[in-house]
């Protein structure tokens, strides 16, 4: 299940949707809006996306994950719109028979989202609003 949404991400629903009777491990990554960046305090973030293109990219990531690991469920949800500090901006959840696959696939999923999904981020800080460049898979 993949989604780009303006609605808050319901982590309990994500975990419920990831359940599978044959899964022995589930890994959940939650990305939240933090209160600072390299230039100072952040009060909010605005995420923008071309929804159809972003969902296509998420579907490709899901396909990559399913081919690379023996995954039962893959869920990736990213919010768009204005988010406040502490709000959940992204969730990736993976269930598999074994924990190592769940951890590896979840990390791969969020790293790919950060590098290939066309979602743009504008941080609002005390020094003004700034569109932020994409980050590498080693960034956050």
Backbone torsions as a table, in degrees:
resi	resn	phi	psi	omega
1	UNK	NA	126.6	177.7
2	UNK	-129.6	151.6	-176.9
3	UNK	-163.7	144.2	166.5
4	UNK	-112.6	126.2	-172.5
5	UNK	-142.7	155.5	171.7
6	UNK	-94.4	-11.0	-176.9
7	UNK	-83.0	151.8	174.3
8	UNK	-57.6	145.5	179.8
9	UNK	-84.0	122.8	179.5
10	UNK	-90.7	100.1	-175.4
11	UNK	-62.6	-37.0	178.3
12	UNK	-62.5	-40.3	178.0
13	UNK	-67.2	-40.2	177.7
14	UNK	-58.2	-48.6	178.9
15	UNK	-62.9	-40.2	178.2
16	UNK	-62.9	-43.9	-179.6
17	UNK	-67.2	-24.2	-179.6
18	UNK	-82.5	-12.2	-178.0
19	UNK	-61.0	141.1	174.9
20	UNK	-151.7	133.1	-175.5
21	UNK	-60.8	-25.1	-178.9
22	UNK	-95.2	1.7	-179.9
23	UNK	-88.0	131.7	176.1
24	UNK	-102.7	-8.0	-179.5
25	UNK	-147.2	141.6	175.4
26	UNK	-134.5	130.0	178.1
27	UNK	-116.7	133.5	-179.6
28	UNK	-125.2	124.2	171.9
29	UNK	-107.5	133.0	177.2
30	UNK	-123.7	122.4	174.9
31	UNK	-100.0	131.5	-179.4
32	UNK	-122.7	158.4	176.6
33	UNK	-75.3	120.1	179.1
34	UNK	-93.3	164.5	-172.0
35	UNK	-88.7	9.8	-179.3
36	UNK	-154.4	162.7	169.7
37	UNK	-136.9	-171.3	-178.2
38	UNK	-64.4	-18.7	-176.4
39	UNK	-103.6	-2.1	178.5
40	UNK	142.7	-155.4	-176.3
41	UNK	-75.0	138.2	175.3
42	UNK	-111.3	131.4	179.8
43	UNK	-100.4	-27.4	177.5
44	UNK	-165.0	168.7	176.5
45	UNK	-132.9	141.6	174.4
46	UNK	-112.6	121.5	176.8
47	UNK	-105.5	136.5	178.4
48	UNK	-130.8	145.8	179.3
49	UNK	-152.3	153.5	165.6
50	UNK	-86.9	99.9	-166.4
51	UNK	-52.8	-49.0	-177.2
52	UNK	-62.6	-43.5	179.5
53	UNK	-66.3	-41.2	179.5
54	UNK	-65.7	-41.5	178.7
55	UNK	-67.7	-34.6	174.4
56	UNK	-62.2	-42.8	178.9
57	UNK	-64.5	-40.9	177.2
58	UNK	-62.8	-39.8	178.9
59	UNK	-63.5	-37.5	177.3
60	UNK	-65.7	-40.7	177.4
61	UNK	-62.7	-44.3	177.7
62	UNK	-57.5	-43.9	179.4
63	UNK	-63.6	-42.9	177.7
64	UNK	-59.1	-45.9	-178.6
65	UNK	-62.9	-44.7	-177.4
66	UNK	-65.2	-32.0	179.0
67	UNK	-77.2	-34.2	-172.8
68	UNK	-82.9	-33.2	-178.6
69	UNK	-127.8	161.0	176.3
70	UNK	-87.5	79.9	-173.9
71	UNK	-98.3	141.5	176.0
72	UNK	-87.5	-48.1	-179.6
73	UNK	-139.2	143.2	174.8
74	UNK	-131.5	124.7	179.8
75	UNK	-127.4	130.3	176.6
76	UNK	-138.9	120.4	-179.0
77	UNK	-130.4	130.6	177.2
78	UNK	-127.0	134.2	177.6
79	UNK	-86.1	152.8	170.3
80	UNK	-128.5	165.5	-177.4
81	UNK	101.3	-166.7	-179.7
82	UNK	-83.1	127.3	177.8
83	UNK	-124.5	141.1	178.5
84	UNK	-92.1	164.1	175.3
85	UNK	-54.5	132.2	-179.9
86	UNK	93.8	-17.8	178.4
87	UNK	-67.7	148.8	176.1
88	UNK	-81.2	124.0	180.0
89	UNK	-99.5	-28.1	-177.4
90	UNK	-151.9	145.6	173.8
91	UNK	-137.5	134.5	173.9
92	UNK	-127.8	128.0	-178.3
93	UNK	-134.1	133.7	-178.0
94	UNK	-132.7	132.5	172.3
95	UNK	-118.2	142.7	179.9
96	UNK	-153.7	173.2	179.3
97	UNK	-64.3	-35.4	-174.6
98	UNK	-126.4	145.9	-174.4
99	UNK	-62.6	-36.8	-176.4
100	UNK	-61.5	-41.0	177.5
101	UNK	-65.3	-40.1	179.7
102	UNK	-62.6	-45.3	178.7
103	UNK	-62.9	-49.2	-177.8
104	UNK	-61.6	-46.8	-177.8
105	UNK	-66.8	-37.1	178.7
106	UNK	-65.7	-45.7	178.4
107	UNK	-62.1	-44.7	177.9
108	UNK	-59.1	-45.0	-178.7
109	UNK	-59.2	-49.8	-178.6
110	UNK	-69.2	-37.3	177.5
111	UNK	-61.5	-42.6	178.9
112	UNK	-67.4	-39.1	178.0
113	UNK	-58.5	-45.2	-177.1
114	UNK	-67.6	-21.9	-176.2
115	UNK	-105.2	-25.8	-173.7
116	UNK	-122.7	-15.3	-177.9
117	UNK	-83.8	127.0	-176.8
118	UNK	-75.5	80.0	175.2
119	UNK	-124.2	128.4	-177.8
120	UNK	-108.1	145.7	-173.1
121	UNK	-125.2	128.5	174.2
122	UNK	-116.3	118.6	179.1
123	UNK	-93.3	133.5	176.5
124	UNK	-103.7	119.2	-177.7
125	UNK	-131.8	-179.7	179.8
126	UNK	-63.3	-21.3	179.5
127	UNK	-95.2	6.0	178.4
128	UNK	118.2	-170.7	-179.8
129	UNK	-102.1	134.6	-177.1
130	UNK	-136.7	128.8	171.8
131	UNK	-72.1	133.8	-174.5
132	UNK	-100.4	135.0	176.3
133	UNK	-65.5	155.0	175.1
134	UNK	-61.5	157.3	-179.5
135	UNK	-111.1	159.2	177.6
136	UNK	-82.5	173.4	-179.1
137	UNK	-67.2	-12.8	176.8
138	UNK	-94.4	-7.3	179.0
139	UNK	-86.6	-170.4	176.2
140	UNK	-138.8	NA	NA
